[in-house]
Amino acid sequence: MSLSHTAAEYMLSDALLPDPGSSPAQGLRLELPSDRLLKFITVGLPLCLVSLAFAREFSAGSQISCFSPTNFTGKQSAYTDTACWDSLIHHGFDAEGHAVTKSLWTLKVFPYSLLVVAVLMYLPYLLWRYAAAPALHSDLLFIIDELDKSYNRSVRLVQHMRKVQQASAEPERFWEEYERARQERYFEFPLLERYLTCKQHAHALAFIYILRNLLLLLFLAATCLYLVFLHLNIFFQDEFSCSIKTGLLQAEPHIPPLIPCKLVFFSVFQLISLSIGSVYVLLIPVVIYNALQLCQWDKGLLSVYEMLPAFDLLSRRMLTCPLNDLNIILLFLRANISKLTSFSRLNAVSALREATANKEDIDTVVDFMTLLAGLETTKPK
């Protein structure tokens, strides 16, 4: 008998979660994996392509090539290239023969506009980091700590039950007391469950998360419209006619009225704009999916923790509208599941409960531990 008692003690002591060696605050993920991927692409892609464009500009030199008259000297040809690049105005004629001008200045600022796009794409993440992440960090620390402690309290409860049952002269009386304690909810964890219920009626985190995705969606759509505008108005014109007869050169008779020029970097800017536009269009459904995650509950995690005594947030139908802070916290608990040590053990207990023949004997982790500790022989059916 002593051997079985010793084995049960070792089994119950091994079931307890060890004290964490480091603070659980270290390494907490305050961004969902999909949000982190979106940040990496939306911010990193324009920065990477703009750096390539600037590198080509510095290595290739002039970004424009003008066909100067043959009587121009080298300095005059260089001046023509510089003057036409500074102005970037196309001089042409309409269908009626009237002179018209069209500014191509947007091409010059195109790389800098992509820097502005990268900054705009980073603004939603700054909003989340400073408006929501501190409160979310505190909530995750408290809930992870309480869930692990609740599991340990359940195992210690079984240890105490085993000692009381061994010292009891009437085993049936002991189980009657246990059933009465369960009915009167002496084993519940009111602090944790009421805290989660309170978060169910809060909407600050959910509002900021939806606002973050709406801002990101707005910036993605605005960038795509900006690139479409460039392609329809400018990015199909790599050649233009430039006029340098201004200022002191206006009265010079040997200078032609218009000089044809070609944009050397035109194909590079077309490739950059098409790459960014196509990627951003593909990211729009991802942003919409992230926002729609709040339209349904992630019940997998809470259903596993219903193995804790009197933790029945789902069975009591307390989960109503999913657009609240509790649903946000559940999403981030799923992302930080490695920090939740008790989840893997409760998940294994839930799987074993499904495989057990007498499922009516196992309602909570306390029931499962009593079976493992060998108390099922005296438990009344």
C-alpha positions in Angstrom: 0.0 0.0 0.0 2.8 2.4 0.8 4.3 1.8 -2.7 1.0 2.9 -4.3 0.8 5.9 -2.1 4.4 6.9 -2.9 3.7 6.4 -6.6 0.6 8.6 -6.4 2.6 11.3 -4.5 5.3 11.3 -7.2 2.7 11.4 -9.9 0.9 14.4 -8.4 4.1 16.2 -7.7 5.2 15.8 -11.3 1.8 17.1 -12.5 2.6 20.5 -10.9 3.9 23.2 -13.2 7.5 24.3 -12.3 8.1 27.9 -11.3 9.1 29.9 -14.4 12.8 30.5 -14.5 12.4 34.0 -16.1 9.7 36.6 -16.1 6.8 35.7 -18.5 7.0 39.4 -19.7 10.1 38.5 -21.7 9.2 37.5 -25.2 5.5 38.2 -25.1 4.1 38.8 -28.6 2.0 41.9 -28.8 1.4 41.5 -32.6 -0.4 38.7 -34.3 1.7 36.8 -36.9 -0.4 38.1 -39.8 -0.1 41.7 -38.5 3.7 41.3 -38.2 3.8 39.9 -41.8 1.8 42.8 -43.0 4.0 45.3 -41.3 7.1 43.7 -42.8 5.7 43.8 -46.3 3.9 47.1 -46.4 6.8 49.1 -44.8 9.8 47.1 -46.0 8.8 46.7 -49.7 8.7 50.4 -50.6 11.9 51.1 -48.6 13.7 48.3 -50.4 12.6 49.3 -53.8 13.4 53.0 -53.2 16.8 52.1 -52.0 17.4 50.2 -55.2 16.2 53.2 -57.2 18.5 55.6 -55.4 21.4 53.2 -55.8 20.8 53.1 -59.5 20.5 56.9 -59.7 23.8 57.4 -57.9 25.6 54.7 -60.0 24.1 55.6 -63.4 24.5 59.4 -63.1 22.0 61.5 -65.1 18.4 60.2 -65.2 17.7 62.0 -68.5 19.2 61.9 -72.0 18.4 64.9 -74.4 19.3 64.9 -78.1 21.0 68.2 -78.4 21.9 69.8 -81.8 25.2 68.7 -83.3 26.6 72.3 -83.1 26.3 72.1 -79.3 29.5 71.8 -77.3 29.8 69.3 -74.4 29.1 71.9 -71.8 26.0 73.1 -73.7 24.7 69.4 -73.9 25.3 69.0 -70.2 23.4 72.2 -69.5 20.5 71.0 -71.7 20.2 67.8 -69.7 20.3 69.6 -66.4 17.8 72.3 -67.5 15.3 69.7 -68.9 15.6 67.5 -65.8 15.0 70.5 -63.5 11.9 71.6 -65.4 10.4 68.3 -66.6 7.8 70.0 -68.7 6.6 68.4 -71.9 5.8 70.9 -74.7 3.4 69.6 -77.3 0.4 70.4 -79.5 -3.2 69.4 -79.1 -5.5 68.2 -81.9 -6.2 71.8 -83.0 -2.6 72.7 -83.2 -2.5 74.8 -80.1 0.6 74.6 -77.9 0.1 72.7 -74.6 2.4 71.9 -71.7 2.3 68.9 -69.4 4.3 68.7 -66.2 6.2 65.5 -65.5 7.5 66.7 -62.1 5.8 63.8 -60.3 8.4 61.5 -61.8 11.1 63.4 -59.9 9.4 63.0 -56.6 8.2 59.5 -57.1 11.0 57.9 -55.0 10.3 60.3 -52.2 6.6 59.7 -52.4 7.3 56.0 -51.7 9.2 57.0 -48.6 6.0 58.9 -47.5 4.0 55.7 -48.3 6.3 53.7 -46.0 5.9 56.2 -43.2 2.1 56.1 -43.6 2.1 52.3 -43.5 3.9 52.4 -40.2 1.5 54.8 -38.6 -1.2 52.0 -37.8 1.5 50.0 -36.0 2.6 53.0 -34.0 -1.1 53.5 -33.0 -1.3 49.9 -31.8 2.1 50.0 -30.0 1.4 53.1 -27.9 -2.4 53.1 -27.5 -3.1 49.4 -27.0 0.0 47.3 -26.5 0.7 48.5 -22.8 -2.8 47.5 -21.7 -2.7 44.3 -23.7 0.7 43.4 -22.1 -0.7 43.8 -18.6 -3.8 41.7 -19.4 -1.8 38.9 -20.9 0.6 38.8 -18.0 -2.2 38.5 -15.5 -4.3 36.0 -17.4 -1.3 33.7 -18.3 -0.2 33.8 -14.6 -3.7 33.1 -13.3 -4.4 30.2 -15.8 -1.2 28.5 -14.8 -1.9 29.1 -11.1 -5.4 27.8 -11.5 -4.0 24.5 -12.9 -1.6 24.2 -10.0 -4.4 24.9 -7.5 -6.3 22.0 -9.1 -3.4 19.6 -8.7 -2.8 20.8 -5.1 -6.5 20.3 -4.4 -6.2 16.6 -5.5 -3.1 16.2 -3.3 -5.1 17.6 -0.3 -8.1 15.4 -1.2 -5.9 12.3 -1.3 -4.5 13.1 2.2 -8.0 13.8 3.6 -9.4 10.6 2.0 -6.6 8.5 3.5 -7.3 9.9 6.9 -11.1 9.5 6.6 -12.7 6.6 8.2 -15.8 6.8 6.0 -14.8 7.1 2.3 -18.4 7.5 1.1 -18.9 10.4 3.5 -15.8 12.0 2.0 -17.1 11.8 -1.6 -20.5 13.2 -0.4 -18.7 16.3 1.0 -16.7 16.6 -2.3 -19.9 16.5 -4.4 -21.5 19.1 -2.1 -18.5 21.4 -2.4 -18.7 21.2 -6.2 -22.3 22.0 -6.2 -21.7 25.1 -4.0 -18.8 26.1 -6.3 -16.2 26.1 -3.6 -13.6 25.2 -6.2 -14.2 28.0 -8.6 -11.6 30.7 -9.5 -13.7 33.9 -9.2 -10.9 36.4 -9.8 -9.9 34.9 -13.2 -13.4 34.2 -14.4 -14.8 37.6 -13.3 -11.8 39.4 -14.9 -12.5 37.7 -18.2 -16.2 38.5 -17.9 -15.2 42.2 -17.2 -13.1 42.2 -20.4 -16.1 40.8 -22.3 -17.8 44.2 -21.6 -14.8 46.3 -22.6 -14.2 47.5 -26.1 -11.1 49.7 -26.1 -8.7 47.1 -27.5 -11.2 45.9 -30.1 -11.8 49.5 -31.2 -8.1 50.3 -31.6 -7.5 47.0 -33.5 -10.3 47.7 -35.9 -9.1 51.3 -36.3 -5.7 50.0 -37.0 -6.8 47.7 -39.8 -9.1 50.4 -41.3 -6.2 52.9 -41.4 -4.0 50.3 -43.0 -6.8 49.5 -45.5 -7.2 53.2 -46.3 -3.5 53.7 -46.9 -3.3 50.6 -49.1 -6.2 51.8 -51.2 -4.9 55.4 -51.4 -1.4 54.1 -52.5 -3.0 51.9 -55.2 -5.1 54.8 -56.5 -2.0 57.0 -56.5 0.0 54.5 -58.6 -3.0 54.1 -61.0 -3.0 57.9 -61.5 0.7 57.9 -62.3 0.3 55.1 -64.8 -2.7 56.7 -66.6 -1.1 60.2 -66.7 2.6 59.9 -66.7 4.0 56.4 -66.8 3.3 55.9 -70.5 5.4 58.8 -71.6 9.1 58.1 -71.5 9.9 60.8 -74.2 9.0 64.4 -74.1 9.9 67.7 -75.8 11.8 70.2 -73.7 12.3 73.9 -74.2 15.4 75.7 -73.0 14.7 79.1 -74.6 14.2 80.9 -71.4 16.0 83.7 -69.6 19.3 84.7 -71.4 18.8 82.0 -74.1 15.4 83.2 -75.2 16.8 85.5 -77.9 19.5 83.1 -79.2 18.6 82.2 -82.8 20.8 79.0 -83.0 18.9 77.3 -80.2 15.9 75.2 -81.5 12.5 75.8 -79.8 12.1 72.2 -78.7 14.6 69.5 -77.8 13.6 65.8 -77.7 14.5 64.1 -74.4 14.2 60.5 -73.1 13.8 59.4 -69.4 16.5 56.8 -68.7 15.0 55.6 -65.4 11.4 55.2 -66.9 11.4 51.4 -67.0 12.7 51.2 -63.5 10.0 53.4 -62.1 7.4 51.4 -64.0 8.7 48.1 -62.5 8.7 49.6 -59.0 5.2 51.0 -59.2 3.8 47.7 -60.7 5.5 45.6 -58.0 4.2 47.8 -55.1 0.7 48.1 -56.6 0.3 44.4 -57.2 1.5 43.4 -53.8 -0.7 46.0 -52.0 -3.7 44.8 -53.9 -3.0 41.2 -52.8 -2.6 42.4 -49.2 -6.1 44.1 -49.0 -7.9 40.8 -48.5 -5.4 39.9 -45.7 -6.2 43.1 -43.9 -9.9 42.5 -44.3 -9.5 38.9 -42.9 -7.6 40.3 -39.9 -10.5 42.6 -39.1 -13.1 39.9 -39.6 -11.3 37.7 -37.0 -13.2 39.6 -34.4 -16.6 38.4 -35.8 -16.2 35.0 -34.3 -15.0 33.6 -31.0 -11.8 31.5 -30.6 -13.5 28.9 -28.4 -10.7 26.3 -28.6 -8.6 27.8 -25.8 -11.4 28.5 -23.3 -13.0 25.1 -24.0 -9.7 23.4 -22.9 -9.6 25.5 -19.7 -13.1 24.4 -18.8 -11.3 21.3 -17.4 -10.5 23.6 -14.5 -13.1 23.3 -11.6 -16.1 25.6 -12.0 -14.5 27.4 -15.0 -17.5 27.3 -17.3 -17.4 30.6 -19.2 -18.6 28.8 -22.4 -21.1 26.4 -20.9 -22.9 29.2 -19.1 -23.2 31.0 -22.5 -21.4 34.1 -21.3 -19.8 34.7 -24.7 -22.2 37.0 -26.5 -21.1 39.5 -29.2 -17.4 38.8 -30.1 -16.5 42.4 -30.8 -14.9 43.0 -27.4 -11.6 43.0 -25.6 -11.9 39.4 -24.5 -11.9 38.2 -28.1 -8.7 40.2 -28.7 -7.1 38.7 -25.6 -8.0 35.2 -26.8 -6.4 35.9 -30.2 -3.2 37.0 -28.5 -3.2 34.2 -26.0 -3.3 31.9 -29.0 -0.2 33.7 -30.4 1.5 33.4 -27.0 0.5 29.8 -26.4 4.2 28.8 -25.7 4.1 31.0 -22.6 1.0 29.2 -21.4 2.5 26.1 -19.9 -0.7 24.7 -18.5 -2.4 24.6 -22.0 -0.5 21.6 -23.3 -1.2 19.6 -20.2 -4.9 20.5 -20.1 -5.1 19.8 -23.8 -3.7 16.3 -23.2 -6.1 15.7 -20.4 -9.0 16.8 -22.7 -7.8 14.3 -25.3 -7.6 11.5 -22.8 -11.1 12.4 -21.6 -12.4 11.9 -25.1 -10.7 8.5 -25.2 -12.0 7.3 -21.8 -14.8 4.8 -21.8 -16.5 6.3 -18.7 -16.6 10.0 -19.6 -19.2 10.7 -17.0 -16.6 10.2 -14.3 -14.3 13.0 -15.7 -15.6 16.5 -15.7 -12.6 18.5 -14.6 -8.9 18.0 -14.2 -9.5 17.3 -10.5 -11.6 14.2 -11.5 -8.9 13.1 -13.9 -6.2 13.5 -11.2 -8.2 11.6 -8.7 -8.5 8.7 -11.2 -4.7 8.8 -11.7 -4.1 8.9 -8.0 -6.1 5.8 -7.5 -9.1 7.3 -5.7 -11.6 6.0 -8.3 -12.1 2.7 -6.4 -13.9 4.3 -3.5 -15.7 7.0 -5.5 -19.4 6.3 -5.6 -20.8 5.8 -9.1 
